């Protein structure tokens, strides 16, 4: 097949979107398909030279190191640029819409180049324009962002709540577009149920294909694990990820233990995470890093005695699969898709109620004090990662959804001709 893989932003080492397209595209070309990625900035780093990358420039108004910059007048070329600018200036998030509008314009000239278009979480109105040209369109919804909105509004100060609601204004569009795409991919049964509930789509539209892991990269290594090292990956200033709960648990545990927390996250300077670390007096044992390469991240997983996923919601959780593949025992919240990913029998992970500092403290302390239990959980997690999750399997299952979308479009075209 000739596959156009769309991603409105593809930051490689932060968040799941860049990871997803990087590994899925590699798996697809390994199966013999032709893949061209169309991405807005930040652009992905690709694993496979056989994958083509077409950059789709935008005003990139959230770029580092000058987010919310003011573009020069010469940068505004058309109505899409103007829409992007005005949406940012009125506290909205324009990229899912404006990226797909640019893609609709671009693909109008290349409609015959592809057998299927696969959108990664944009769900912008431009997808409907693309579908109207007769190209089969498939979309991945990792989880409904409505869950993020609820938690972010609840955590915001009263004067910020209207701004948070405005930021999430793109969700109405995503809900409407999702209902009109017959074939949607998602990453877990839990996420599928939430999408049906929050987006109002039909269960028949959804196909569950879990994410994968490179088990040759994420694996135990011969070096000894660092005593007392706990690691976590999170968007630390986002309430959804539950980092505050983890920091409070670490503060309690350090009273009678030597330990450190390695937090992989992009943290706002002087933001809520930094302030809480200072208030708890744990600055000396919390080390925050970001922008790690896959190899560096794999080494960090393999060096930790325990990995923690304290989220208040997860539609899947790549860090959970990476930790299992690394043979690192896990303490995670019993919420969203985490029990589905990690197993509910306790063989691979200790599951605790979300947001419960007492339960998280107890589970982490028990694991840190029990080398035998850590070995048992780590070994079981590694076995589960190898048997259940791989990018090759993800690509093969994704192709089956492409085939269904192509067949559906062919039938529709045949009916229209009759």
Secondary structure, DSSP 4 states (H G I P E B T S, - for coil): -EEEEEES---TTSSHHHHHHHHHHHHHHHTT-EEEEEEPSSPPPPS-TTSEEEE-----TT-SSSTT----GGG--SHHHHHHHHHHHTT---HHHHHHHHHHHHHTT-GGG-SEEEEES---THHHHHHHTT-EEEEE-SS-THHHHHHHHHHS-TTTHHHHHHHTTHHHHHHHHHTT-SEEEES-HHHHHHHHHHH---GGGEEE------TTTSS--SSPPPTTEEEEE--TT-GGG-HHHHHHHHHHHTTSS--EEEEES---TTSHHHHHHHHHT-TTTEEEE----HHHHHHHHHH-SEEEE--S--SS-HHHHHHHHTT-EEEEES-TTHHHHH-SSSSSEEEE-TT-HHHHHHHHHHHHT-HHHHHHHHHHHHHHHHHH--HHHHHHHHHHHHHHHHHHHHHHHHHHH-
